[in-house]
Amino acid sequence: MNRIAKLSIIAAFSSLAFAAIPHAQDAKMEWPAEIEKTVQEFKGDNFTIVDVGTLSEQDQTRMWIEHATPEQRAALQAAVNSNAGLAAALKAKNVEMGNIAGAVQSANGSLTLYVR
């Protein structure tokens, strides 16, 4: 095989590898599936409040929170408000509902709420 053909094949494979990178980053920045339902049904006091500003700029959680739509945030805040126990616990900790920017449930069932 001549040198030009080899270089063409190498270049083609290299470009395929780079094309997959943006797709992988987009997948990591997605809003958590069904988080509103999870928040509505959350019971107990096993939750943590994290300020988004404490996360690094490259943190995947911060990235999807920054890219969330106003509709996603509004739906999450409505879900928190509909969970009377969680809403009361957050108010007791002086968390303003409008500052809630994201939420994630861990495998152990605990909930992490991200605020601005």
N, C-alpha and C positions, 0 to 999 in steps of 0.2 A: 504494500500500500504506500502511495507516495506521501510525502510530508504534508502537503496541503490538505489532503483528505483526512489525515490523522488530526491535524490542528482543527479542522472543521468539526469533527466528531467530538473532540475535547471541548471545544467552545459550546457546542450544542448541549452537552451534558452539564456543563458549568452553568449555563443560563437556566436550565431547568431547576437546578438546586437553588439559585437565587430567586426564582419566581415563587417558590414555595414559602419563602420567609415572610412576606407581607400577609399571606393567608394565615399562617400560624399565629402571627401577632394579632390579627383581627379576631381569631377564635378565642384568644385569651382575654380580649377586652369586652366580651359579651356580658350583658346583664345576666345575673344568675336566674336560671329558669325557675319559674313559679315561686319567686321569693316573696311575692305579695301574699300568696296563700300560706306559705310557711310562717310569715310574720303574724298573720291573722290567727293562726292556730297555735302559736307559741304559748306555752304554759310555764310558769315558774319564774325564778329569778336568776337563772343561769345565763346571764348575758353580760357582754362587755361593750363599753362605749370607747371608740377610738376616733381621735381627731384626724381627718384626712391629711391635714398639714404635717402630721408626724411621719407620714409614709414617704419614702423616697420618690423622686420623680420617675424612676424606672419601675416602681412597684406595680405589678399587674393589677392589683385591686384598685390602686389609685387611677390607673389608666382607664379602667372600665367605668369608674365613678365619674371621671372627668368627661367621658364621652356619652354619659347617660342623657337621654332626652328629658325635657321638662315633664313630659307625660309619664315617663318611667318613675321619676322622682315623686310626682304627685300621687301616682298609684301606690307607691311604697308608703308615703306619708299617710295616705288614707287607710292603708292596711294597719299601720301602727295605731292610728286613732280608733279603728274599729275593735282593736284588742284592748279592752278596758283595763285589764291587769297590767299589761305591758305599758300602756299609756300612763297609767298612774305611777308606776315605778320610775318611768323616765321623767315625769314631772317632778317627782320627789328628788330626783338628782339634778333638777334644773336644766333639763334638756328641752330645748324648744323644738317642737315638731317640724317647723320650717327649716331647721338646720340639718335634719336627717337626710343624708345623701346616698346611702347605700346600706345593704345588709347582707350577711352571709351566715348560713347555718353550718356548723362544724359537724363532723361525723359523730361526735359524742352528744349531739343535740343542743349544744350551747349556741347562742346567737351573738353575732358581733354586729353592732350598729355603728356605722361610720357617720360622723357629723362634720360640718364645716364650721 
